[in-house]
Amino acid sequence: MLKLEKVQSGYGNKLAIKNVSLEIVAGEIITLIGANGAGKTTTLMTICGVVPCRSGLITFQDREIQEMAPDAIVGLGICQVPEGRHIFPQLTVKENLDMGAFLRKDKEGIKKDMEYVFSLFPILAERRNQDGGNLSGGEQQMLAMSRALMAKPKLLLLDEPSMGLAPLVIKQIFEIIKQINEENNTTIFLVEQNANQALHIADRGYVMENGEITLAGNAQELLDNQDIQKAYLGI
């Protein structure tokens, strides 16, 4: 579904990711783990076109997208839930969800998908008329994920969905990520510092250090890798 080949991008004169190559097959959950500042977020932002790709190829469903505008990339079916959530705080929960469906014209499909996200996150249904800025951090993360789902993505990019959340909420978020993948066959690219949680729901994973992919394998192989255990799992 998605393939990066020797992709480089960055900020100013500095490259944040260097010769990154990876691929994602439709229906998978793929995780990208690494320390803070490793280049994980930049990888997602480059896929989305927010950070320009300086060299290399990015193909989505066999179509090159590295020179496309961000809105055009969203139109192809790639949607990102950014780090820090970035909901619209002065809009209600329902209005935030409506914004997620902005490019869609299928009213019945939009209504059905809103009912679906409310079934995933019942607390949002209860607070549909409440301003997003008044939600807790966990509820805002739920809203950010739901807003992305309203775009009916083929590929959902999740950037640090567990950041700043309580352990019980983190557990719930990861369970729902798995549920979204299984029920909708939505392909998910998950960027996470919480490597243990991420690898437990992923099919495969990549490890990024200093802007480069240093290791790749299926999730269980990475969980069993002693270097990964020492560096990222606290074992």
RODO-768460 format. One record per atom (N, C-alpha, C): x, y, z negated. Coordinates in Angstrom, 1 decimal. Example, Ala and Ser with C-alpha at 12.3 -4.5 7.8 and 13.67 -1.06 7.14 Angstrom:
BEGIN
[[13.2, -5.7, -7.8]]
[[12.3, -4.5, -7.8]]
[[13.2, -3.3, -7.8]]
[[12.8, -2.2, -7.1]]
[[13.7, -1.1, -7.1]]
[[12.9, 0.0, -7.9]]
% end
This chain:
BEGIN
[[0.8, -1.2, 0.0]]
[[0.0, 0.0, 0.0]]
[[0.9, 1.3, 0.0]]
[[1.8, 1.3, -0.9]]
[[2.7, 2.5, -1.0]]
[[4.2, 2.0, -1.0]]
[[5.0, 2.7, -0.2]]
[[6.4, 2.4, -0.2]]
[[7.2, 3.6, -0.1]]
[[8.2, 3.7, -1.0]]
[[9.2, 4.7, -1.0]]
[[10.6, 4.1, -0.5]]
[[11.2, 4.8, 0.4]]
[[12.5, 4.4, 0.9]]
[[13.5, 5.5, 0.8]]
[[14.4, 5.3, -0.1]]
[[15.6, 6.2, -0.3]]
[[15.1, 7.6, -0.4]]
[[14.1, 7.8, -1.3]]
[[13.5, 9.1, -1.5]]
[[14.4, 10.0, -2.5]]
[[14.6, 11.2, -2.1]]
[[15.3, 12.2, -2.9]]
[[14.4, 13.5, -3.1]]
[[14.4, 14.0, -4.3]]
[[13.7, 15.3, -4.5]]
[[14.2, 15.9, -5.8]]
[[13.9, 17.2, -6.0]]
[[14.4, 17.8, -7.2]]
[[13.9, 19.3, -7.3]]
[[14.6, 20.0, -8.1]]
[[14.3, 21.4, -8.4]]
[[15.5, 22.3, -8.2]]
[[15.4, 23.3, -7.4]]
[[16.5, 24.2, -7.1]]
[[17.6, 23.4, -6.4]]
[[18.8, 23.5, -7.0]]
[[20.0, 22.8, -6.4]]
[[20.2, 21.4, -7.0]]
[[19.3, 21.0, -7.9]]
[[19.5, 19.7, -8.6]]
[[18.5, 18.7, -8.1]]
[[19.1, 17.5, -7.8]]
[[18.3, 16.3, -7.5]]
[[17.8, 15.7, -8.8]]
[[16.5, 15.5, -8.9]]
[[16.0, 14.8, -10.0]]
[[15.8, 13.3, -9.8]]
[[15.5, 12.9, -8.5]]
[[15.5, 11.5, -8.2]]
[[16.4, 11.3, -6.9]]
[[17.1, 10.2, -6.9]]
[[18.1, 9.9, -5.9]]
[[17.9, 8.5, -5.3]]
[[17.7, 8.5, -4.0]]
[[17.6, 7.3, -3.3]]
[[16.7, 6.2, -3.9]]
[[15.5, 6.7, -4.3]]
[[14.5, 5.9, -5.0]]
[[13.8, 5.0, -3.9]]
[[13.8, 3.7, -4.1]]
[[13.1, 2.8, -3.2]]
[[12.2, 1.9, -4.1]]
[[10.9, 1.8, -3.8]]
[[10.0, 1.0, -4.5]]
[[8.8, 0.7, -3.6]]
[[8.0, -0.3, -4.0]]
[[6.8, -0.6, -3.2]]
[[5.7, -1.1, -4.2]]
[[4.5, -0.8, -3.8]]
[[3.3, -1.2, -4.6]]
[[2.4, -1.9, -3.6]]
[[1.9, -3.0, -4.0]]
[[1.0, -3.8, -3.3]]
[[-0.4, -3.5, -3.7]]
[[-1.4, -3.5, -2.8]]
[[-2.8, -3.2, -3.2]]
[[-3.2, -4.2, -4.3]]
[[-3.9, -3.6, -5.3]]
[[-4.5, -4.4, -6.4]]
[[-3.6, -4.6, -7.6]]
[[-2.3, -4.2, -7.5]]
[[-1.4, -4.4, -8.6]]
[[-1.5, -3.2, -9.6]]
[[-1.0, -3.5, -10.8]]
[[-0.6, -2.5, -11.7]]
[[1.0, -2.5, -11.8]]
[[1.6, -1.4, -11.4]]
[[3.0, -1.3, -11.4]]
[[3.4, -0.2, -12.4]]
[[4.4, -0.5, -13.2]]
[[4.8, 0.5, -14.2]]
[[6.3, 0.9, -13.9]]
[[6.5, 2.2, -14.1]]
[[7.8, 2.8, -14.0]]
[[8.2, 3.3, -15.4]]
[[9.2, 2.6, -16.0]]
[[9.6, 3.0, -17.4]]
[[11.0, 3.6, -17.4]]
[[11.3, 4.3, -18.4]]
[[12.6, 5.0, -18.5]]
[[12.5, 6.1, -19.6]]
[[13.7, 6.5, -20.0]]
[[13.8, 7.6, -21.0]]
[[13.2, 8.9, -20.6]]
[[12.9, 9.8, -21.5]]
[[12.5, 11.1, -21.2]]
[[13.5, 11.8, -20.3]]
[[13.1, 12.4, -19.2]]
[[14.0, 13.1, -18.3]]
[[14.7, 12.2, -17.3]]
[[14.2, 10.9, -17.2]]
[[14.8, 10.0, -16.2]]
[[14.4, 10.3, -14.8]]
[[13.3, 11.0, -14.6]]
[[12.8, 11.3, -13.2]]
[[11.5, 10.7, -12.9]]
[[10.9, 10.1, -13.9]]
[[9.6, 9.4, -13.7]]
[[8.5, 10.3, -13.2]]
[[8.3, 11.4, -13.9]]
[[7.3, 12.4, -13.5]]
[[7.6, 13.0, -12.1]]
[[8.8, 13.3, -11.8]]
[[9.2, 13.8, -10.5]]
[[8.9, 12.8, -9.4]]
[[9.0, 11.5, -9.7]]
[[8.7, 10.5, -8.7]]
[[7.2, 10.6, -8.4]]
[[6.3, 10.7, -9.4]]
[[4.9, 10.9, -9.1]]
[[4.6, 12.2, -8.4]]
[[5.2, 13.3, -8.8]]
[[4.9, 14.6, -8.2]]
[[5.4, 14.6, -6.7]]
[[6.4, 13.8, -6.4]]
[[6.9, 13.7, -5.0]]
[[6.0, 12.9, -4.2]]
[[5.4, 11.8, -4.7]]
[[4.4, 11.0, -4.0]]
[[3.2, 11.9, -3.7]]
[[2.8, 12.8, -4.6]]
[[1.6, 13.6, -4.5]]
[[1.9, 14.9, -3.6]]
[[3.2, 15.1, -3.3]]
[[3.5, 16.3, -2.5]]
[[3.7, 17.6, -3.2]]
[[3.6, 17.5, -4.5]]
[[3.7, 18.7, -5.4]]
[[5.2, 19.1, -5.4]]
[[6.1, 18.2, -5.5]]
[[7.5, 18.4, -5.4]]
[[7.9, 17.9, -4.0]]
[[8.5, 18.8, -3.2]]
[[8.8, 18.3, -1.8]]
[[9.8, 17.2, -1.8]]
[[9.6, 16.3, -0.9]]
[[10.5, 15.2, -0.6]]
[[11.7, 15.8, 0.2]]
[[12.9, 15.7, -0.2]]
[[14.0, 16.3, 0.5]]
[[14.6, 15.3, 1.6]]
[[14.5, 14.0, 1.3]]
[[14.9, 13.0, 2.3]]
[[14.3, 11.7, 1.9]]
[[14.3, 10.8, 2.9]]
[[13.7, 9.5, 2.7]]
[[12.2, 9.5, 3.2]]
[[11.6, 8.3, 3.1]]
[[10.3, 8.1, 3.6]]
[[9.3, 7.7, 2.5]]
[[8.1, 8.2, 2.6]]
[[7.0, 7.8, 1.7]]
[[5.8, 7.4, 2.6]]
[[5.5, 6.1, 2.6]]
[[4.4, 5.6, 3.4]]
[[3.2, 5.1, 2.5]]
[[2.0, 5.5, 2.9]]
[[0.8, 5.0, 2.2]]
[[-0.1, 4.4, 3.2]]
[[-0.3, 3.1, 3.0]]
[[-1.1, 2.3, 4.0]]
[[-0.6, 2.5, 5.4]]
[[0.8, 2.4, 5.5]]
[[1.5, 2.5, 6.8]]
[[1.5, 3.9, 7.4]]
[[1.1, 4.9, 6.7]]
[[1.1, 6.3, 7.2]]
[[2.1, 7.1, 6.4]]
[[3.0, 7.8, 7.1]]
[[4.0, 8.6, 6.4]]
[[3.3, 9.8, 5.8]]
[[3.6, 10.1, 4.5]]
[[3.0, 11.2, 3.9]]
[[3.9, 12.2, 3.2]]
[[5.2, 12.0, 3.4]]
[[6.2, 12.8, 2.7]]
[[6.2, 14.3, 3.1]]
[[5.6, 14.6, 4.3]]
[[5.5, 16.0, 4.7]]
[[4.0, 16.5, 4.6]]
[[3.1, 15.8, 4.0]]
[[1.7, 16.2, 3.9]]
[[1.5, 17.1, 2.7]]
[[0.5, 17.9, 2.8]]
[[0.1, 18.8, 1.7]]
[[-0.6, 18.0, 0.6]]
[[-0.5, 18.4, -0.6]]
[[-1.1, 17.7, -1.7]]
[[-2.6, 17.4, -1.6]]
[[-3.4, 18.4, -1.1]]
[[-4.8, 18.1, -0.9]]
[[-5.1, 17.1, 0.2]]
[[-4.2, 17.0, 1.2]]
[[-4.4, 16.0, 2.2]]
[[-4.1, 14.6, 1.7]]
[[-3.1, 14.6, 0.8]]
[[-2.7, 13.3, 0.2]]
[[-3.9, 12.8, -0.7]]
[[-4.5, 13.7, -1.5]]
[[-5.7, 13.3, -2.3]]
[[-6.8, 12.8, -1.3]]
[[-6.9, 13.4, -0.2]]
[[-7.9, 13.0, 0.7]]
[[-7.7, 11.6, 1.3]]
[[-6.5, 11.1, 1.3]]
[[-6.2, 9.7, 1.7]]
[[-6.5, 8.7, 0.6]]
[[-6.7, 9.2, -0.6]]
[[-7.0, 8.2, -1.7]]
[[-6.0, 8.1, -2.8]]
[[-5.1, 9.0, -2.9]]
[[-4.1, 9.0, -4.0]]
[[-4.5, 10.1, -5.0]]
[[-4.7, 9.7, -6.2]]
[[-5.1, 10.7, -7.2]]
[[-4.2, 10.5, -8.5]]
[[-3.8, 11.6, -9.1]]
[[-2.9, 11.6, -10.2]]
[[-3.6, 12.1, -11.5]]
[[-3.3, 11.4, -12.6]]
[[-3.7, 12.0, -13.9]]
[[-2.4, 12.5, -14.5]]
[[-2.2, 13.8, -14.5]]
[[-0.9, 14.3, -14.9]]
[[-0.6, 14.2, -16.4]]
[[0.7, 14.3, -16.7]]
[[1.2, 14.3, -18.0]]
[[0.6, 15.6, -18.7]]
[[0.1, 15.4, -19.9]]
[[-0.5, 16.6, -20.6]]
[[-2.0, 16.8, -20.2]]
[[-2.5, 15.9, -19.4]]
[[-4.0, 15.8, -19.1]]
[[-4.5, 17.0, -18.2]]
[[-4.2, 18.2, -18.5]]
[[-4.6, 19.4, -17.7]]
[[-6.1, 19.3, -17.2]]
[[-7.0, 19.1, -18.2]]
[[-8.4, 19.2, -17.8]]
[[-8.7, 20.7, -17.7]]
[[-9.9, 21.0, -17.3]]
[[-10.4, 22.4, -17.3]]
[[-11.1, 22.7, -18.6]]
[[-10.4, 23.4, -19.6]]
[[-10.9, 23.5, -20.9]]
[[-12.2, 24.3, -21.1]]
[[-12.5, 25.2, -20.2]]
[[-13.7, 26.0, -20.3]]
[[-14.9, 25.4, -19.5]]
[[-14.7, 24.3, -18.8]]
[[-15.8, 23.6, -18.2]]
[[-16.2, 22.5, -19.0]]
[[-17.5, 22.1, -18.9]]
[[-18.0, 21.0, -19.7]]
[[-17.4, 19.7, -19.2]]
[[-17.7, 18.6, -19.9]]
[[-17.3, 17.3, -19.5]]
[[-17.8, 17.0, -18.1]]
[[-19.1, 17.2, -18.0]]
[[-19.8, 16.9, -16.7]]
[[-19.2, 17.8, -15.6]]
[[-18.9, 19.0, -15.8]]
[[-18.4, 19.9, -14.8]]
[[-16.9, 19.5, -14.4]]
[[-16.2, 19.0, -15.4]]
[[-14.8, 18.4, -15.1]]
[[-15.0, 17.2, -14.2]]
[[-15.9, 16.4, -14.4]]
[[-16.1, 15.2, -13.6]]
[[-16.6, 15.6, -12.2]]
[[-17.5, 16.6, -12.1]]
[[-17.9, 17.1, -10.8]]
[[-16.7, 17.6, -10.0]]
[[-15.8, 18.2, -10.7]]
[[-14.6, 18.7, -10.0]]
[[-13.8, 17.6, -9.4]]
[[-13.7, 16.4, -10.1]]
[[-13.0, 15.3, -9.6]]
[[-13.6, 14.8, -8.3]]
[[-15.0, 15.0, -8.1]]
[[-15.7, 14.5, -6.9]]
[[-15.8, 15.6, -5.9]]
[[-15.0, 16.6, -6.0]]
[[-15.2, 17.8, -5.1]]
[[-15.1, 17.5, -3.6]]
[[-14.2, 16.6, -3.2]]
[[-14.1, 16.3, -1.8]]
[[-15.1, 15.3, -1.3]]
[[-15.9, 14.7, -2.2]]
[[-16.9, 13.7, -1.7]]
[[-18.2, 14.3, -1.3]]
[[-18.9, 13.6, -0.4]]
[[-20.2, 14.1, 0.0]]
[[-21.4, 13.1, -0.3]]
[[-21.0, 11.9, -0.8]]
[[-22.0, 10.8, -1.0]]
[[-22.6, 11.0, -2.4]]
[[-23.7, 11.7, -2.5]]
[[-24.3, 12.1, -3.7]]
[[-24.7, 10.8, -4.6]]
[[-25.2, 9.8, -3.9]]
[[-25.6, 8.6, -4.7]]
[[-24.4, 7.9, -5.2]]
[[-23.3, 7.9, -4.4]]
[[-22.1, 7.3, -4.9]]
[[-21.5, 8.0, -6.1]]
[[-21.5, 9.4, -6.0]]
[[-21.0, 10.2, -7.1]]
[[-21.8, 9.9, -8.4]]
[[-23.1, 9.9, -8.2]]
[[-24.0, 9.6, -9.4]]
[[-23.7, 8.2, -10.0]]
[[-23.5, 7.2, -9.2]]
[[-23.1, 5.9, -9.6]]
[[-21.8, 5.9, -10.3]]
[[-20.8, 6.6, -9.8]]
[[-19.5, 6.6, -10.4]]
[[-19.5, 7.3, -11.7]]
[[-20.3, 8.4, -11.8]]
[[-20.4, 9.1, -13.1]]
[[-21.0, 8.2, -14.2]]
[[-21.9, 7.4, -13.8]]
[[-22.5, 6.4, -14.7]]
[[-21.5, 5.4, -15.1]]
[[-20.6, 5.0, -14.2]]
[[-19.6, 4.0, -14.4]]
[[-18.5, 4.6, -15.4]]
[[-18.1, 5.8, -15.2]]
[[-17.1, 6.4, -16.2]]
[[-17.7, 6.6, -17.5]]
[[-19.0, 6.9, -17.6]]
[[-19.6, 7.0, -18.9]]
[[-19.7, 5.7, -19.6]]
[[-19.8, 4.6, -18.8]]
[[-19.9, 3.3, -19.4]]
[[-18.5, 2.9, -19.9]]
[[-17.4, 3.4, -19.2]]
[[-16.1, 3.1, -19.7]]
[[-15.8, 3.9, -21.0]]
[[-16.2, 5.2, -21.0]]
[[-16.0, 6.1, -22.1]]
[[-17.3, 6.6, -22.7]]
[[-18.0, 5.9, -23.5]]
[[-19.3, 6.3, -24.0]]
[[-19.3, 7.7, -24.7]]
[[-18.1, 8.0, -25.3]]
[[-18.0, 9.2, -26.1]]
[[-18.2, 10.4, -25.1]]
[[-17.7, 10.2, -23.9]]
[[-17.9, 11.3, -22.9]]
[[-19.3, 11.5, -22.5]]
[[-20.1, 10.4, -22.4]]
[[-21.5, 10.5, -22.2]]
[[-22.2, 11.3, -23.2]]
[[-21.8, 11.1, -24.5]]
[[-22.4, 11.8, -25.6]]
[[-22.0, 13.3, -25.6]]
[[-20.9, 13.6, -25.0]]
[[-20.4, 15.0, -25.0]]
[[-20.4, 15.6, -23.6]]
[[-21.2, 15.1, -22.7]]
[[-21.2, 15.6, -21.4]]
[[-21.4, 17.1, -21.2]]
[[-22.1, 17.7, -22.2]]
[[-22.4, 19.2, -22.1]]
[[-21.4, 20.0, -23.0]]
[[-20.4, 19.3, -23.5]]
[[-19.5, 20.0, -24.4]]
[[-18.3, 20.5, -23.6]]
[[-17.7, 21.6, -23.9]]
[[-16.5, 22.1, -23.2]]
[[-15.3, 21.2, -23.4]]
[[-14.6, 20.9, -22.3]]
[[-13.5, 20.0, -22.4]]
[[-12.4, 20.4, -23.4]]
[[-12.3, 21.8, -23.6]]
[[-11.3, 22.3, -24.5]]
[[-11.6, 21.9, -26.0]]
[[-12.8, 21.5, -26.3]]
[[-13.2, 21.2, -27.7]]
[[-13.1, 19.7, -28.0]]
[[-12.6, 18.9, -27.0]]
[[-12.5, 17.5, -27.2]]
[[-11.1, 17.2, -27.9]]
[[-11.0, 16.1, -28.6]]
[[-9.8, 15.7, -29.2]]
[[-8.8, 15.3, -28.1]]
[[-7.5, 15.1, -28.4]]
[[-6.5, 14.7, -27.5]]
[[-6.9, 13.4, -26.7]]
[[-7.3, 12.4, -27.5]]
[[-7.7, 11.2, -26.9]]
[[-8.9, 11.3, -26.0]]
[[-9.9, 12.1, -26.3]]
[[-11.0, 12.3, -25.5]]
[[-10.7, 13.1, -24.2]]
[[-9.7, 14.0, -24.4]]
[[-9.2, 14.7, -23.2]]
[[-8.5, 13.8, -22.2]]
[[-7.8, 12.8, -22.7]]
[[-7.1, 11.8, -21.9]]
[[-8.2, 11.0, -21.2]]
[[-9.2, 10.6, -21.9]]
[[-10.3, 9.9, -21.3]]
[[-11.0, 10.7, -20.2]]
[[-11.1, 12.0, -20.4]]
[[-11.8, 12.9, -19.4]]
[[-10.9, 13.0, -18.2]]
[[-9.6, 13.2, -18.4]]
[[-8.6, 13.3, -17.3]]
[[-8.7, 12.1, -16.4]]
[[-8.7, 10.9, -17.1]]
[[-8.8, 9.6, -16.3]]
[[-10.1, 9.5, -15.5]]
[[-11.2, 9.9, -16.2]]
[[-12.5, 9.8, -15.6]]
[[-12.6, 10.8, -14.4]]
[[-12.0, 12.0, -14.6]]
[[-12.1, 13.0, -13.5]]
[[-11.4, 12.4, -12.3]]
[[-10.2, 11.7, -12.5]]
[[-9.5, 11.1, -11.4]]
[[-10.3, 10.0, -10.7]]
[[-11.0, 9.2, -11.5]]
[[-11.8, 8.1, -11.0]]
[[-13.0, 8.6, -10.1]]
[[-13.4, 9.8, -10.5]]
[[-14.5, 10.4, -9.7]]
[[-14.1, 10.7, -8.3]]
[[-12.8, 10.8, -8.0]]
[[-12.3, 11.0, -6.6]]
[[-12.3, 9.7, -5.8]]
[[-12.7, 8.6, -6.5]]
[[-12.7, 7.3, -5.9]]
[[-11.4, 6.9, -5.3]]
[[-10.3, 6.9, -6.1]]
[[-9.0, 6.7, -5.6]]
[[-8.7, 5.3, -5.2]]
[[-7.9, 5.1, -4.1]]
[[-7.4, 3.8, -3.8]]
[[-6.2, 3.5, -4.7]]
[[-5.4, 4.5, -4.9]]
[[-4.2, 4.4, -5.8]]
[[-4.3, 5.5, -6.8]]
[[-4.3, 5.0, -8.1]]
[[-4.3, 5.9, -9.2]]
[[-3.0, 6.0, -9.9]]
[[-2.5, 7.2, -10.0]]
[[-1.2, 7.5, -10.6]]
[[-1.4, 8.0, -12.0]]
[[-0.9, 7.4, -13.0]]
[[-1.1, 7.7, -14.4]]
[[0.3, 8.1, -15.0]]
[[0.4, 9.4, -15.5]]
[[1.6, 9.9, -16.0]]
[[1.5, 10.0, -17.6]]
[[2.2, 9.1, -18.3]]
[[2.2, 9.1, -19.7]]
[[0.9, 9.2, -20.4]]
[[-0.1, 8.3, -20.1]]
[[-1.4, 8.4, -20.7]]
[[-1.4, 8.2, -22.2]]
[[-0.4, 7.6, -22.8]]
[[-0.4, 7.4, -24.2]]
[[0.2, 8.6, -25.0]]
[[0.8, 9.6, -24.3]]
[[1.5, 10.6, -25.0]]
[[0.6, 11.4, -26.0]]
[[1.1, 11.4, -27.3]]
[[0.5, 12.2, -28.3]]
[[-0.8, 11.6, -28.9]]
[[-1.1, 10.4, -28.6]]
[[-2.3, 9.8, -29.0]]
[[-2.1, 8.8, -30.2]]
[[-3.1, 8.6, -31.0]]
[[-3.1, 7.7, -32.1]]
[[-3.0, 6.3, -31.6]]
[[-2.4, 5.4, -32.4]]
[[-2.2, 4.0, -32.0]]
[[-3.5, 3.3, -31.5]]
[[-4.6, 3.5, -32.2]]
[[-5.9, 2.9, -31.9]]
[[-6.4, 3.4, -30.5]]
[[-6.2, 4.7, -30.3]]
[[-6.6, 5.3, -29.0]]
[[-5.8, 4.8, -27.9]]
[[-4.5, 4.6, -28.1]]
[[-3.5, 4.1, -27.1]]
[[-4.0, 2.7, -26.7]]
[[-4.3, 1.9, -27.7]]
[[-4.7, 0.5, -27.4]]
[[-6.0, 0.5, -26.5]]
[[-6.9, 1.4, -26.8]]
[[-8.2, 1.5, -26.0]]
[[-7.9, 2.0, -24.6]]
[[-7.0, 3.0, -24.5]]
[[-6.6, 3.5, -23.2]]
[[-6.0, 2.5, -22.3]]
[[-5.1, 1.7, -22.8]]
[[-4.5, 0.6, -22.0]]
[[-5.4, -0.5, -21.7]]
[[-6.4, -0.8, -22.6]]
[[-7.4, -1.8, -22.2]]
[[-8.2, -1.3, -21.1]]
[[-8.6, 0.0, -21.1]]
[[-9.4, 0.5, -20.0]]
[[-8.7, 0.6, -18.7]]
[[-7.4, 0.9, -18.7]]
[[-6.5, 0.9, -17.5]]
[[-6.6, -0.5, -16.9]]
[[-6.5, -1.5, -17.7]]
[[-6.6, -2.9, -17.2]]
[[-8.0, -3.2, -16.6]]
[[-9.0, -2.7, -17.3]]
[[-10.3, -2.9, -16.9]]
[[-10.6, -2.2, -15.5]]
[[-10.1, -1.0, -15.4]]
[[-10.3, -0.3, -14.1]]
[[-9.7, -1.0, -13.0]]
[[-8.5, -1.6, -13.2]]
[[-7.8, -2.4, -12.2]]
[[-8.6, -3.6, -11.8]]
[[-9.1, -4.3, -12.8]]
[[-9.7, -5.6, -12.5]]
[[-11.1, -5.4, -12.0]]
[[-11.9, -4.4, -12.5]]
[[-13.3, -4.3, -12.0]]
[[-13.4, -3.6, -10.6]]
[[-12.5, -2.7, -10.4]]
[[-12.6, -1.9, -9.1]]
[[-11.6, -2.3, -8.1]]
[[-10.6, -3.1, -8.5]]
[[-9.5, -3.5, -7.7]]
[[-8.7, -2.2, -7.3]]
[[-8.7, -1.2, -8.3]]
[[-8.0, 0.0, -8.1]]
[[-6.5, -0.3, -8.4]]
[[-5.7, 0.1, -7.4]]
[[-4.2, -0.1, -7.6]]
[[-3.7, 1.0, -8.5]]
[[-2.8, 0.7, -9.5]]
[[-2.4, 1.7, -10.5]]
[[-0.9, 1.7, -10.5]]
[[-0.4, 2.9, -10.5]]
[[1.1, 3.2, -10.7]]
[[1.2, 3.9, -12.0]]
[[1.7, 3.3, -13.0]]
[[1.7, 3.8, -14.4]]
[[3.1, 4.2, -14.8]]
[[3.3, 5.5, -15.1]]
[[4.5, 6.0, -15.7]]
[[4.4, 6.1, -17.2]]
[[5.3, 5.4, -17.9]]
[[5.1, 5.4, -19.4]]
[[6.5, 5.3, -20.1]]
[[6.6, 6.0, -21.2]]
[[7.7, 5.8, -22.2]]
[[7.4, 4.6, -23.1]]
[[6.1, 4.4, -23.3]]
[[5.7, 3.2, -24.1]]
[[5.9, 1.9, -23.3]]
[[7.1, 1.5, -23.2]]
[[7.4, 0.4, -22.3]]
[[6.7, -0.9, -22.7]]
[[6.6, -1.1, -24.0]]
[[6.0, -2.4, -24.4]]
[[4.5, -2.5, -24.0]]
[[3.8, -1.4, -24.2]]
[[2.4, -1.4, -23.8]]
[[2.2, -1.5, -22.3]]
[[3.1, -0.7, -21.6]]
[[3.0, -0.7, -20.1]]
[[3.3, -2.1, -19.5]]
[[4.3, -2.7, -20.0]]
[[4.7, -4.0, -19.4]]
[[3.7, -5.1, -19.7]]
[[3.0, -5.0, -20.8]]
[[2.0, -6.0, -21.2]]
[[0.8, -6.0, -20.3]]
[[0.5, -4.9, -19.6]]
[[-0.6, -4.9, -18.7]]
[[-0.2, -4.9, -17.2]]
[[1.1, -4.7, -17.0]]
[[1.5, -4.5, -15.6]]
[[1.8, -5.9, -14.9]]
[[1.8, -5.9, -13.6]]
[[2.2, -7.1, -12.8]]
[[3.7, -7.0, -12.6]]
[[4.2, -5.9, -12.3]]
[[5.7, -5.7, -12.0]]
[[6.1, -4.3, -12.6]]
[[7.4, -4.2, -12.7]]
[[7.9, -2.9, -13.3]]
[[9.2, -2.5, -12.6]]
[[9.5, -1.2, -12.7]]
[[10.8, -0.7, -12.3]]
[[11.3, 0.1, -13.5]]
[[12.6, 0.1, -13.6]]
[[13.3, 0.9, -14.7]]
[[14.1, 2.0, -14.0]]
[[13.9, 3.2, -14.5]]
[[14.6, 4.4, -13.9]]
[[15.5, 5.0, -15.0]]
[[16.8, 5.3, -14.5]]
[[17.7, 5.9, -15.4]]
[[18.4, 7.0, -14.5]]
[[18.5, 8.2, -15.1]]
[[19.1, 9.3, -14.4]]
[[18.7, 9.5, -12.9]]
[[17.4, 9.3, -12.7]]
[[16.9, 9.6, -11.3]]
[[17.0, 8.4, -10.4]]
[[17.5, 7.3, -10.8]]
[[17.7, 6.1, -9.9]]
[[17.0, 4.9, -10.5]]
[[16.6, 4.0, -9.6]]
[[16.0, 2.7, -10.0]]
[[17.2, 1.8, -10.3]]
[[17.2, 1.3, -11.6]]
[[18.4, 0.5, -12.0]]
[[18.0, -1.0, -12.1]]
[[16.7, -1.3, -12.2]]
[[16.2, -2.6, -12.4]]
[[14.8, -2.8, -12.0]]
[[14.5, -3.9, -11.5]]
[[13.1, -4.2, -11.0]]
[[12.8, -5.7, -11.2]]
[[11.5, -6.0, -11.5]]
[[11.2, -7.4, -11.7]]
[[9.7, -7.5, -12.1]]
[[9.3, -8.8, -12.3]]
[[7.9, -8.9, -12.8]]
[[7.9, -8.5, -14.3]]
[[6.7, -8.2, -14.8]]
[[6.6, -7.6, -16.1]]
[[7.2, -8.5, -17.2]]
[[6.9, -9.8, -17.1]]
[[7.4, -10.7, -18.1]]
[[8.9, -10.8, -18.1]]
[[9.5, -10.8, -16.9]]
[[11.0, -10.8, -16.8]]
[[11.6, -9.6, -17.5]]
[[11.0, -8.4, -17.3]]
[[11.5, -7.2, -18.0]]
[[11.3, -7.3, -19.5]]
[[10.2, -7.8, -19.9]]
[[9.9, -7.9, -21.4]]
[[11.0, -8.8, -22.0]]
[[11.4, -9.9, -21.3]]
[[12.3, -10.8, -21.8]]
[[13.8, -10.4, -21.6]]
[[14.0, -9.3, -20.9]]
[[15.4, -8.9, -20.6]]
[[16.0, -8.2, -21.9]]
[[17.1, -8.7, -22.4]]
[[17.7, -8.2, -23.6]]
[[18.1, -6.7, -23.5]]
[[18.6, -6.3, -22.4]]
[[18.9, -4.9, -22.3]]
[[17.7, -4.0, -22.4]]
[[16.6, -4.4, -21.8]]
[[15.3, -3.7, -21.8]]
[[14.8, -3.7, -23.3]]
[[14.9, -4.8, -23.9]]
[[14.5, -4.9, -25.3]]
[[15.2, -4.0, -26.2]]
[[16.5, -3.9, -26.0]]
[[17.3, -3.0, -26.8]]
[[17.1, -1.5, -26.5]]
[[17.0, -1.2, -25.2]]
[[16.9, 0.2, -24.8]]
[[15.5, 0.8, -25.0]]
[[14.4, 0.0, -24.7]]
[[13.1, 0.5, -24.6]]
[[12.1, -0.1, -25.6]]
[[12.4, -1.3, -26.1]]
[[11.3, -2.0, -26.9]]
[[11.7, -2.0, -28.4]]
[[12.8, -1.5, -28.7]]
[[13.2, -1.4, -30.1]]
[[13.4, -2.8, -30.8]]
[[13.9, -3.8, -30.0]]
[[14.1, -5.1, -30.5]]
[[15.6, -5.3, -30.6]]
% end
